[in-house]
Amino acid sequence: MTNLLMLIPVALLLGLTGLVGFLWALKSGQFDDLDGAAHRILFDDDDMPPPPKPKNLKTEEKDK
């Protein structure tokens, strides 16, 4: 019986700690964008195109 008197408050404290942690995560925006990271991995659109090749001045003079 004395074990129950100790385990019940411990279980309630752990449950309350979990609830406080969950509410903190909601307030801080942890669950706002669940699909964004998955889409950023699949669609990597931030690659820059290669720079244009420099023109060769000698070749242009011969063509004229």
C-alpha positions in Angstrom: 0.0 0.0 0.0 2.8 2.4 0.7 4.2 1.8 -2.8 0.9 3.1 -4.2 1.1 6.2 -2.1 4.5 6.9 -3.7 3.8 5.8 -7.3 0.5 7.7 -7.8 2.1 11.2 -7.1 5.1 10.2 -9.3 2.8 9.2 -12.1 0.8 12.4 -11.9 4.0 14.5 -11.8 5.3 12.7 -14.9 2.0 13.1 -16.7 1.9 16.8 -15.8 5.5 17.3 -17.0 4.6 15.6 -20.3 1.5 17.9 -20.7 3.5 21.0 -20.0 6.2 20.0 -22.5 3.5 19.3 -25.2 1.8 22.7 -24.6 5.2 24.4 -24.8 5.9 22.7 -28.1 2.5 23.9 -29.4 3.1 27.5 -28.3 6.7 27.6 -29.8 5.5 26.4 -33.2 7.0 22.9 -33.3 3.9 21.5 -35.1 3.2 24.3 -37.6 4.7 22.9 -40.8 4.8 19.1 -40.7 5.2 18.6 -44.5 7.6 21.5 -45.2 10.8 19.6 -44.5 9.7 16.6 -46.5 9.0 18.8 -49.5 12.3 20.7 -49.2 14.2 17.4 -49.3 12.5 16.2 -52.5 12.5 19.5 -54.4 15.9 21.1 -54.2 15.2 24.3 -56.2 17.9 26.5 -54.8 20.6 25.4 -57.3 21.9 28.3 -59.3 22.3 27.8 -63.1 25.9 27.7 -64.3 27.4 31.1 -65.3 27.5 31.8 -69.0 30.8 30.9 -70.8 33.0 33.9 -71.4 33.2 34.9 -75.1 36.5 34.5 -76.8 37.4 37.8 -78.4 39.8 36.3 -81.0 37.1 34.0 -82.3 34.7 36.9 -82.7 37.2 39.0 -84.7 37.8 36.1 -87.1 34.1 35.7 -87.7 33.6 39.3 -88.8 
